[in-house]
């Protein structure tokens, strides 16, 4: 079977508040269906260090995502560039986008080098399945293999949501995750004591990835449901935390 080709879109940006800029660009990537979103920050201080078998230190702040290389690629790239131009005019965030084509097998392995265990909030630790991590006494481990789905915890919005879930979720709360991606927020809610869980996403791959990650984290399949739908379409129950 022939390997699928992917186009990497990389936006190098400049702005006073790099977290806000990365968040806004990532949201645009998500809107256009770019997958495997990575945020590069040369000022970050990863526990594994830079180089020597880890990721090379990036030259500047950037956001990277991936399109499948198909017949609609050219049109999507033009629309993406227009959206980034609108962002630049509206907010003053300078954006420079470049593209490169890679094989699926190369993409599947190369992006993993960017993803390491990360503590978010007080107790939550997001741990990729292929990394080793020695948990602390009170750590709550979220095992994640995002695959092609959105949601590693690195995105500023995801990290903020994890912190809010840790702070406000109460034992037994029902929890609805709209745009679940990898299922990371559902897993955090479950491990912090939430009861009934539901996730929705427009992407079939994300739905299957979320289900797999929930099972990986030993969340009882009777506790959760994940479905393909737009926002709350098809969601009939009420939830205490959304």
Secondary structure as UniProt FT lines:
FT   STRAND          5..14
FT   HELIX           18..31
FT   TURN            32..33
FT   STRAND          35..40
FT   TURN            42..43
FT   TURN            47..48
FT   TURN            52..53
FT   STRAND          62..68
FT   TURN            71..72
FT   HELIX           73..91
FT   STRAND          94..103
FT   HELIX           104..110
FT   HELIX           111..114
FT   STRAND          118..120
FT   TURN            121..123
FT   STRAND          124..128
FT   TURN            129..130
FT   TURN            137..138
FT   STRAND          140..144
FT   TURN            147..148
FT   HELIX           156..168
FT   TURN            171..172
FT   STRAND          175..178
FT   TURN            181..182
FT   HELIX           184..191
FT   TURN            192..193
FT   STRAND          197..201
FT   HELIX           204..216
FT   TURN            217..218
FT   TURN            221..223
FT   STRAND          224..228
FT   TURN            231..234
//
